[in-house]
Amino acid sequence: MAETFVAEMITADRDRGCTPRLRREFVLDEGHGEVVRAELFVTALGVVEAVVNGMVASADLLTPGWSSYEWRVRYARWDVTALIEQRNAIGLIIGNGWHTGYLGFLGSRGLYGSERAAFAELRITFADWHRQTIATDSSWRSGPSEVLADDLYQGQTIDARLRDSHWTKYGASLDDWSGVRAVDFDHQRLTPYVGPPVRRQETLAPQQVRTSPAGATLVDFGQNLVGWVRLTVTGEAGRKIVVRHAEVLEHDELGTRPLRTAKATDTFVLSGGEDVFEPTLTFHGFRYVQVDGWTGSHDELRASLVAQVIGSDLKRIGTFECSNPLLNQLHSNIVWSMRGNFVDVPTDCPQRDERLGWTGDLAAFADTAAYLYDVEAFLRDWLLDLAAEQRAADGQLGVVVPDCLKLENRTAFTPPPGKNSGTPLIALWNDAAAWVPWALYQAYGDIDVLATQYESIAMYARRIDQALSDRDLLEDGIQLGDWLDPTAPPDRPFEAKADKYVIATACVHRSALIAADTARLLGHDADAADLTDLATRIRTAFNTHWVENGRIRSDAPAVYALAICFGLLDGPATAAAGTRLAELVAASDHHITTGFAGTPFIARALTDTGHTDTAYRLPPANPNRLPLMALPGNHGRHHHLGTLGLHAPRRHHQPRRDDQLQPLRLRRHRHLDAPHHRRPVPPHPRLPKHPHRPDPRRRPHLGPHLTTHPTRPRRIHLDPHRQPIDRHRNNSHRSHRRHPPPRTPRNNGRQRNPHLHHRTLIRIRSPHIAFRSTRHPPDPTAPPSRIIASRPRQSCPPPGPDQSRTIRTQFSTTGLTQASTSAIPDRPLIETPTARRSLPTQRSAQTDGVRNRHRPRAAPAPPRSRITLATPSSETPTARTISLAHSRHPRLHSGRHPDA
């Protein structure tokens, strides 16, 4: 039942040039006994913090977050019973937040409104059920605060000299305070929180404090995070300490150019006593901070500040750990990237002047997100905004949700005049309307999310039908295609080698299948028939016009990966596509050459078509070939959403222009148009450049061993063991690195390839893992359904001895995803002739994972499942250990899966 409120949205009656405060005093009604419950309902046009009798009302931050304010303004509901006294004072402080502050990458401000306002209603219930209500109205008063400026992008300024702790106490003398005024607001826009609030998660201590070449004081927290710095300091009154934030260093100085117009700067003015500064009305993405105005030593600074990590309060349900530290680091990067980008809204980046809810990013990442954290409520809340934006735009979907681009009158995504320009549809980005709710259903087995989003899914499916050409293909309008293909020009990331219309058609085909299956699950049989026909028409047209002699138009890895995984090809054609995909991957020396669309599916497409060896040689599955983005400790980059290789270490952050960051990726075989003073020196004739390794000479920020000589270039080369070799120095002591001794032949004379994982033992460490459906009994004839580990809604026993199943784990640069499981007993998805033989004893991932030949393998405990993943190889495998832990149960659903 919807809440009915009597409170008004109010704001200060005049602008004082600082963040406003609102307050009211009241006395409890007498004669009704003790207070049994007190609930505070709070929201704002901006962000709000509430204080009751000098105590913070809740641990929530940045309330009410960012939603589609035109239709949905969320309110928080806090229990403040313990804070109520006989005489009370309640106060509110209102920040700009997303509503009134800077938003987007065009420097726009106040897109949703020019003034911030707050709304609060305190309901006090007594022992005799009498209710006293204190609500925001004209009786409240407004006054100044010590916060002189606040903005999510620009930062926060706090003057401790203006602090007044009495403003939240009953009977405070506040002569300079004045009245308030009501703001026009429709109460129908109020809606409760569906997802979790933003809260403090953990604190990190500085790892290093040092002085930069320019004399600046730099603090390194050793981890890219999202939040702010809390500083405790004592100094003379009026002295300023300025804290600037950035994710990377550039020439050993704070690298702020990737921030574009975002200042990400907090300013603290000291009061003369001991001050604690914590800017809770903003947040930054950073690893490094530059502290200006600090007069103490480095050790004193290290002891005076900590980094406060914030994020939506999500429960971790999926973990991964193996015996290879590089793969563990890659997985850690993915987790921290998700934590930093899931701050109330799933965004692309947390640091620069953007931080928008790009739908394409989430469409590609939803499966991984659902595996790592319980994001059901978080994404359901976001999907409500998507549906609201969709209804208001007559079925059209934006590329960001909430859609602030429409408020900027953006025309970049408006299709040019053409045959189907009246039905703009940007595949993959708009496909989030179907892909995200389906990912939640597959992960957690709750059909309610499909029922809630069915109108949105069906509306999008109808739009797909309208956008198709006469040939039943999506071949018109603006399409971003395989965005951020590493081989695309840096300033034109949409010019991928994969045909953008082939990518778009494959994506909408998957959405049509999802819509048909959703309609079938919900009992909308007529819609299911129409949507199945739509998917069939797209599939037929795809094979008729874009598949010829086993080749798909543009002959790029992404088109084959999507065609295989989305069921666009017949059996023989699928096998041929898998073979061609394996050839293309091998031709690229097993590097990732796909973008947003292809990367999440390429490893799975290879394994589905029997090319497991090739899949294991891709960088995510082969840690010895991991891209440099997996090494944040050396290169300062931890976030993977958005532009994955934004800070590729082989060049600086912006090779083209300093005033506008271009999307960059890890690239090979070419140098970009860097400024003259940073252009690479021509290769030395004695040093042939390795065609598949980044040029280390373009990484002066990595440390003294990879710097440029003051008078001549130092020739650096990476040997097969990835050790830097300076050819201008005597490296005789490292000759064994440049020329490693031959390995001892093993396996009957065949030398083992150290870059391949031949067998991986997965140990599921949760006794609650079970593979069964609570809604639909498994269909032995059905293809395997995709699952994500999930928490049970009811008790599920572990699988019995007759329920043999094998799990395929898909590795991709967008995350580690539990890909699929077979409902058919004794039907392993990946298996070698030796897979069911006795396995060597495995040590845990905390040890070195070395194979033990002399001890027989102990029988596993009954609640655990041991699953062997192996590549078809004639060589004796080298064992490695992987640990996957889950706290939500997977569900298997009968019927055809759209990706099968």
N, C-alpha and C positions, 0 to 999 in steps of 0.2 A: 504494500500500500504506500502511495506517495505521501511524503511528509507535507504538512501544511504549516507555513511559517507566517509570523506576524512581523518579523524584522524587516528593515529597509536597508538598501545599499546606500551607505553614507560615505562622505569624504570630508576633508578639512575645508573650512569656509574660505581659507586663503592660502596662497602658496608662500611658504616660508623659506624656500630654497634648500630644503632638506627632506629627508624621508619623514612623512607625517606619522604622528601617534594619535590614537583615539583612546578615550577612557571613560569609565563611568563607575560611580560608587553606588552601593545599595546595601540595605540591611535586610536580613532574613525576616520573613513574616513570623509573628509570634503566635503561640497557642496551637501549633500543629505537630509538636514533637520533634524528634530528630530528623535530620536529612538522611534519607535512605538512598538517594541517587541524584546525581547532578550531571547532566549531559550538555556539552557545548557543541553547537553546530556552527561551523565557520567556513567561510569562503571569501573570495575577493576577486576583483578585477585587477589582477596583479598577483602578488604572493603575500601571504599574511602570516604573522606569528602572534600568538595569543599568550598573555600572561595573566594569572589569577593570583592576587595577593603576593606578588613578587616572585612567583614560581612559574616556570614555563609550563603551559598547559599540556604540551605533547612533545614527543621526540620527533614528530614528523617535520620535514623540511620542505620549503618551496610550495606550501599548500596554496591553492588547490592544483598546482601543476599546470600543464598545458593541454587543453582540449580544444575542440572546435567551438570557440566561445559563442559563435552566433546561435548555436542550438544546444550546446551542452556546457554548463558551468558546474563542475563537481563541488560538492561540499564534504567537509570532513566531520566526523562525529567522534568526539573525545569524551571519555569519562573523567570528570574532574571532581568527583565526590570528595576525595581526600584533601582537596585544596580549599574547600568552602569553610568559611568561618561565620560568626554572627555578623560581623561588619566586613564588607568585602569591597575590593576594587578590581575591576577587570580592564585590561588594556590590550590594544592591538597596534601593531606596527606594520605598515603597508609598503612593500617594495614594488618596483616596476614589473619584474618578472617578464614573462613572454607577452603579456597583454599590452603593456605600455612602453616597454623598453625597446632596444634595438632588436631587430629580427630579420633574418635573411641575409643574402650576400650583396644587396644593393644599397646598404646603408640606411634602410628604412627604419623608422621609429614610430611607435604608437599605431601599428597597423590595425589593431582591434579597438582602439580608443585613446583619447588624449589625456584622460585622467584616471588615476587609480582610486579604488574605493574598496570598502570592506563591508562584510555582512556577518553578523553573529547573533546567535540566539541561545541563551542559557536557560535550560529547563531544570528546575529544582523540585524534586518530589519528596514530600515529607512522609512521616510514619502513618498519618491518617489519609494519605493519598491526595492531600492538597498539593497543587502545583503552582509554583511561582515562576514567572517568565521574565527574564531580563533580555531585551532585544535592542539592537541598534536602531536608534530613532533620533529625533531632534534634541533629546535631552543629553546626548553625549557631548563631550568636549574634545577639542583637538589642540595639539601642541607640537613643539619641535622635538628633534632627536639628535643624537650624536652622529647619526649617519648622514653625511653631507651629500653623498651620491651613491647610487646603487644601480647596477646593470649587469645582466648575465654575460654580455660580451665584454664590456669595458672594465668591470670590476667594481669595487666598493671602497669608499673613503669614510673613515671613522675618526672623529676627533674626540679623544677621551676626555678632554677638558670640559666637554658639554654633557657628560654623563650625569644622570640624575636617577638614583635608585629609588627615590621616594614617589615617583610618578605612578608606580603600581601599588602603593600603599594607601589604605583608607585614611582620609583626613589630610592628605598632602596639600601643602600650600603651593598652588600653581597659578600665580598671578598673571603670567604671560600667556596663558592658554585662552582659547576662544571657542566659538561654536563650530557646528558642522552643518552640512546641507545634504539633502537627499539627492541621489542620482537615479535617473530613470532606469528601471531594470525590470524585466519580465521574469516573475518567479517561475514560470513554466520552463525556463531554461535550467533550473536547478536539478541536479541529478546526483545520486550518491556515488561515492567511489566504488568502482568495480575491481580495479587493480590495487596492488599494494602501494603504500606511500613511499616517498623518498626519505631515507634515513641515513644516519652515520653508520658506516660498515666497519671500519678499522682505522687505525692510525699507523703511520710509517715514520720511523726516525730517519734523519739524514744519514746517508752512507758516506758522503764526502763533502767537505767545505774547502774551497780553494779560491785563489785569486786568478782571474783571467788575464791574458796578455794586456788588455786595456786597463787593468786595475779594478775591475768589477768583482764583487764578491758573489760567487756562484755556489749554490747548494744543490747537490745531486741526491735524490731520494732512491735511486737505483731501480725505479719501477715507474712506468708511465701510468698515471692514475687520474681520476677525476674527483675534484673536490676543492679544497683550499688549504692554506697554511694557517695554523694557529700559533700565534707568537706571544710569548710572555716576556715582558721587558720592563726595565726601570730606567728612566732617564729624565733629563731636564724637560720641563714643560714647553710645549710648542715644537719640539724637534720632530721631524718627519722621518718615517721609515717607509720606503717604497719597495713593494714586492712585485716583481714582474715574473710572469710564468711562460714557459715554453716546453715543448716536447723534446726539442733537439738542440744541439749546439752547432754553430757554424763558425769555422775558423776559431774554435775554442771560445767563442762568445755566445751569448744567448741567441738562439735562432728564432727570431720573431717574424720573419717574412712569411712563413706558412700561415700565420694568423690573419694575414691580410689586414682588414680594418679593425679587427678586435684588439683592443689594448691589453686585455687580460692583466690588469694592474690594480693592485690593492694598495691604498695609502693609509698609513696609521699615524696619527698625531698624538704624541705622548702627553700625559697629564702631569707629570712630575712625580707620581707615585708608581706603584707596581700596576702595570696594565696588562690585561689579557685581551688580545684582539682575535676575533674569529668572525670573518665576513660571511654570515649565513644567508645573505640575500643575493649571492652570486655563486658561480662555480667555474672552475677552469679545468682544462685538460693539460697536464704537465708532468714532466719528470724533473726538470730543472727550474730553479727560481733564482733570480738575481735580486739581492737585497742591497738597496742603496740607503745610506744614512746610518748604517750600523757602525758604531765606534768601538765595540768590544773585539775580542779575539775570535778566531775561528772556533775554538773549543767552546767559548761562551755562546756563540751563535748556534752551534750544534745542540747545545743543551737547552736552548730557548725556544726552538720551534719544532713542530711536527706537522706532517701532512695528514689531513683528515680526508679519508676516502668516503665518498657518499655514493648512493645509487638506490634504485628502487629495491625495496626489501624483498628480494627473491630468495627462495630456498634452493640450495644446490642439491640436485638429485642424481647427477651423472658425473663420474670422474674417470680419468684415464691416467695410466702410468705404465711405463715400459722400461726396459733396461737401457735404452738409448737416450742420453741426455738431450740431444738436439731435438728429437721428436717430442720429448717432454716439454722442452722450451717452446716449441711451436704450439703445442696444446695450451701451455700457460699463456702465451700471447693471445690466443683465441679467447680464452676465458676472461682475461683482463680487458680485451677489446670489447667483449659483450658487456661486462660490468660497467665500463665507461660510457657506452652508448645506450644503455638501458637506464636512463635517468628520466623517469616518468613517460618518456616517448622514445620508441626505438629510432635512433638517429644514425646518421652516417659518420659523424665525427663529433668530438666533444670540445674542441679547442678553438677553432677559427670562427669567422663570422658566417656560420651556416647552421650546423646542428639541427638539421631538418629531418623529418620523418619520411625519408625517401622510401617509397613502396617497393622499388626494385631491389634495394638492399635487403629488406626484410623478406621478400619473396625468395631470395636466394639463401637466406640464413635461417629461416624459420625452423626447419628440421633440426639443425644443430642447436639452436636456442632451446628448443623443447627437450632436447637430450640433456643439455647441461644444467638447466634450471627449470623449476616449475613456473612456466610463464603463461599458464592457461589464463589466469585472471588478468594478468598484465596485458596480454595481447587481445583478450576479449574486450577490454576497455578501449584499446586502440581501434579495434574493428567497429565498435559503435560509432566512433568518429568517422571512420571510413564510410560507413553506411549513411551517416547524416550528410556528409559532403556529397555523396553520390545522389541521394534523393534531391538535394537542393539544386544539383546541376543537371537534373533530368536524366540521370543514369550515367553521366560522364564522370570519369574518375580522374583525379589529378595525379601527379607524380610524387606529391608529398602529402602526408596526412599528419596533423591538421594542415589544410591547404592555405598557407599564407601567401603563396605565389599569386593566387587570384587577386589578393588585396593589393599587390604591387603592380597589377595590370601587366603581368608578364606575358609576352607573346612568343617566347622562344619555343614553347611546346604547342603552339597553334599551327595546325597543318596548313600548307599552302593550298591555294585553290586546286581542286582536282575532283576526280569522279566521286571519291568517298570522303572528301574532306568534311562533309556535314556530319560524319560519325567518327570523330577523332578517337583513336584507340592506340595506346602505346603499350605494346605487348611486353611481358615480363613485369613491368612496373604496374600496369593495370591488372595483371593476373594475380596480384596479391589478394584481390577480393575473393578469389577461389582457393589459391594455394595456401594462404595462412590458416583459414579455418580448417581446411583439410589436414594440414600438418598437426593442428591441435587435436583433431579427432583421432588421427592415427597415433598420436603420442599418448593420449590420456583416455581414449575410449569413451568420451562423453559426447553423446549425440546432440546434447542441448546446444552446443556451439554451432552445429550445422543448422539446427532449427532456428536459432536466433538470426543467423546470417543468411538464411535461405533466400529471402527477398533480394538481398544484395547480390548473391551468387547468380540467381536467375536473371536479375536485371542486367548483370554483366554478360551473361551468356546471350541474351537477346541482342545486346550491343555488338557482340562478336558476329552474330548472324547478319546484322545490318552493315557491318564494316567489311564483310567479305566481297571480293570482286565477283564478276560474272563467272570466273573460273573456280569459285569457292576457295580462293586463297586470300591471304592478307598481304596485299602487294601495293598499298598506297598509303599516303600520309607519312607522318614523322615516326620513325622507328629508331630506337637507340641500339638495337641489335645486341651483339656480344660485347657489351660495354667494357672498356678497359682491356681490350685485347692487347697483350704485350707487344705485338708487332704493328699496332696502329700508330699513326703519327702522334707525338705527345700533345699537340694542340688540337687534335681531332680524334678524341678517344672513341668516337662512334664509328670510325672508318675501319672496322675490323675486317679480317680476311674472310670471315663467314658472312654470307649474304644476309643482310638484315631482315629481309622479308621471309627467307627460309626460317630463320630463328623465330621471327614473330609468328609465323604460321604454326610452327611446332609448339610454341608456348600456348597459343589459344586453343590448339587441339587438346592439350592436356587440361586446360580449364573447362572445355566442353565435356570431357570425360568426367571430371570431378563434379561438374554440375549435374550430369546424368546420374552418377552414382549417388549423389546427395539427394536428388529427387526420389530415387528408388528407395533409399533408406528411410526417407520420411513418408513414403506412401503416396507420393505424387506421381502416379503411374503415367498419366497423360504427358506431363512435363518430361518425365524420364524418356518416353518414347521420342518426343521431339528433339530432346537434347542428344540422345544417342544418334538420331539421324543426322544432326548437325555435325557431330564428331566423325561420323562415317563419311559424310560428304567432304570434309576437310582432309581426311586421310586418303580418300580416293583421289582427290585433286592433287595432293602432295605427291603421290606415287606416279600419277599420270604426267604431270608437268615438270617435276623437279628431280625425278629419279630416272636415270638413263644408264643402261649397261652397268648397273651396280654402283654408279657414282651419283652423289647428291650434288645439286647445284652449289657451286663455289668450292666444293671438295676441301672443306676445312674441318678440323677435328670437332669443333663445336656442333656443326650440323649433324654429324654422325652420332655424337654422344646423345643429343636430344632426340634424334629420330629413333635410336635404339631404346632409350629409357622411357620415352613417351608412347611406345607402341605404334609408331607410324609405319612400320615395315612388316612385310610377311616373313615367314620363317627363313627361306633361302636368302632373301634380301637382307634380313637382319644379320645372318652369318657373314654375308659379303661386306656389309657395312662395318661389322666388327673387325674383319680382316683389314679393310682399308684404314680404319681408325688406328689400328695397331701399327700399320705402315707409316702413317703420318706422325704418330708419336715417336716412333723409332727414327724417322727422318729429322725430327727436331732434337735428337739426342736425348729424348725422354725428359725434356723440359716442359713445363706448363706453358702452353701457348694459347690458352683460352681465357675469356673474360668472365663477366658476371654470369652469363647464361650457361656456358659450357663447363666451367670449372667444377661446380657441385656434382656433375653427372659423369665426368669422363672416366674416372676410375671404376665406377659402377658399370658403365657401358662396356668397358673392356672385360671385366670379370663376368658379366652376363653372357658375353659371346665367347668365353673360353680363353681369353688372352690374359690370364692371371699373371704370367711372367712379366708382361709389359706393364700391367697395372702396378706391380710391385717395384718397378724401376722408376716410376714417377717420383718426384721429389718428396711428396708427403709420406709415401710408404717406404722410401729409401732415404734414411736420414743422412747418409753420406752425400746426398745430392740435394739436400734441402736448400731452398733459396735463401738469400742473405737476410730476408725479413724474419727468419727464424732465429736470428742472433741479435736480439735487442740489447744484450749486455755490451756488445761491441759497437752497435750502430744506433742505439738510442731510440728505436722505434718499437712500439708494442701494439699499436692499434691496427687492426686488419680490415675493418669495415671501410667503405668508401674506396679511395684509391689505395690499393694494397701496397704498392711500392712507392708511395708518395715521397719517401726519403730514401730512394735507392742509393746505396753507398758508393756507387761508381761515379756519381756526379752530385752536384749540390742541389739544393731544394728547388731552385728555379732556373732552368737553363736558358729561358727565353726572355722573361721580363721580371723585373723586381717588384712591379706594382700589382701584378696579378698572377697568382699561382696557377700553373697548369697541371693537369693530372699526369703524374709520371708513373712509370712502371719499370720493373727490371727488364732491361733490353740487352740485345746482343748485336754484334756485327756493325754497330754504327755509333757515332758520337753525335750528340745534339748540338744545336747552335748556341753553345755556351759563350759567355763574354770572352773577349780576347785574352784577358789576363788569367782565364781559367781553362783555356783550350788545352787539350792534351799535347804533349810533345810527341812528334812522330816516332814510331817504334824504332828502337835501336836495331841495327842489322843483325846483331848477335842475339837479339831477344825476340824471336818470332812470337807475336801475340797469340795467346791461346784463344781460339774462336769462341769458346763457350764459358769463359770466365770473365768476370768484371775486371776492368782495368784498375788495379790497386793504386796507380799513381794519382787517380782522381779522388782519393779519399784522405786528404790531409788532416781531417778532424779525427782520425782513428788513433792517433798517438805518435810518439816520436819515431817508432819503427817503420811508419808508413808516411813520412813527411817528405816534403820537397827540399832538396839541398839548396842553400842560399845562393849558390853560384851556378850550379848545374843540376839537371834533373837526375834523381836517383832512380835507377832501373830496378823495379820490384817485380818479382815473378812469384806465382804460387805453384809450389810443387804438387805432385799427386796427393800428398798428405796435408795439403792446404796450409803449409808453413810458408811465410813470406821469406823470400831469398833476395838479399840485396847484392846485385852483381858488382857493385862498386866496392864491396868489402871482401875480405878474404873469408870465404865460407868453407874452408877445408874442414873445419870442425863440424860442418853440417852436411858433409858430402853424403852421409848415409841417408839424409832426407831427400836430397836431390836424386840420388840413385839408390833406392831402397834395395836391400838384398833380396834375391829371389826367394819366394815362399817355398816351404817344404811341400812337395807334391802330396796331395791327399786324395782319397777316394779313387784308388787304383790308377794314380797318375794324373788324374784330372785336377787342375788347380781350381780351387773354390773362388768364385767371384765375390769379393768382399762387399760389393754394393747391393747384393740381393738378400732379401729376407726369404729364406727357403721354407721356414716353418715358424709360425708364431703361435705360442700357447696363450690362450686367453683364459684368465681365471676370473670368474664372476664371484665377487666376494659378498654378495648379499644372499641370505638364505631364502629371500622372499621372491626370487625370480621364478616366474611361471609363465608358460606360454599357452594361453587358452583364451577363449572369448566368453564373456558373460552374457553376450546378447545373441550371437549367432554361432551355432556349432560349426567346427571346421569342416570345410568341404574338401575331401581328398582330391577332387579333380580340379580344384581351383588353383591358379598360380599363387605363389607366395605373396603375402601382403606386407607392406612396409610397416615397421613398428619402431617405436622409440620407447626406451625403458620408462616405466611410469609407476607411480605410487598407487597401490590398490585402493579401490573404494570398498572392497570387502575382502575377507581373507581368502587367499588362493594358495593351495598346497603346492609344494615344489613338484616338478614333473616326475612321473614314475619311470621305471626302467624301460617301459615300452614306448615312452614318448621321446624318442631320440630325435634331436633336431640340431642343425648346425647353423651358426650365425655367420653371415658375411659382414665384415666391418669395412666401411668405405672410408678411405682417407681422401681429404681434399683440402685445399688451402683455405676454404671457408669454414673448415671445422672438421671435427671427427664425428661422423654420423653413424649411428647404428642403422644399417641399411635395410636388411630384410631377414626374414626367417622362413623356413619351409614348414608347412603344416603336414607334410607327408612324412611319415616315420621312415627313418633310415635313408633319407635323401639329402646328403650333404651338398651344399652349394659350391664349396671349394674343397676339393679332396684329391689327394694323390694316392697311388697304390700303397704307399707306406703310411698313409694318414691314420689307419686304424691298427697299425702295429704298435708294439710297446714303445712308449715315448721315453726319452731320457729324463732324468730327474731335473726339475726346474727350480732354481733358486728364486727368491722373491725379487721384485723390482728394486728393493732397497739394496740388494747386493749386486754383484756384477753380472748375474744371469748366465754364468758359465756352465756349459754342459758337463754333467758328471756321468762318466761312462760306467762306473764301477758299482753303483748302487741301483737296485731296481726301483722303479717308480712306485711310490706308495699309493694305495687306492684312495681316491678322493672321498671326502666326507659326503654322506648322502644328500645334504641340502644343497651342495654346490654342483655347478655344471662346469665341466671342462670341455672346451671346444677347440679343436685343432684347425688352424688355418694354414694351408701349405700350398706352395706353388708346384706345379707339375715339373719336376726336375729330377734328373737321374742322379744328381749329386747328393751326398749325405748332407742333410740340412744342419745349419747351425741354429741352435735353439735360442729363442729370446722370450722374455716374459712380458706379458701385457696384463694389466689389471684393470677391469672395468667394474665399477660399483654403481648400483642404481638403488633408488628408494621409491620409484613408482613402477607399477606393473605395466608391462606391455599387453596390448590386446591384439588378438588376431580376429579379423573380420572376414566373414565369408563373402563370396562374390568377387568379381574381377576388380582389381585395383587399377587405377588409371595409369600407373607407371609400369604395370606388369608387361 
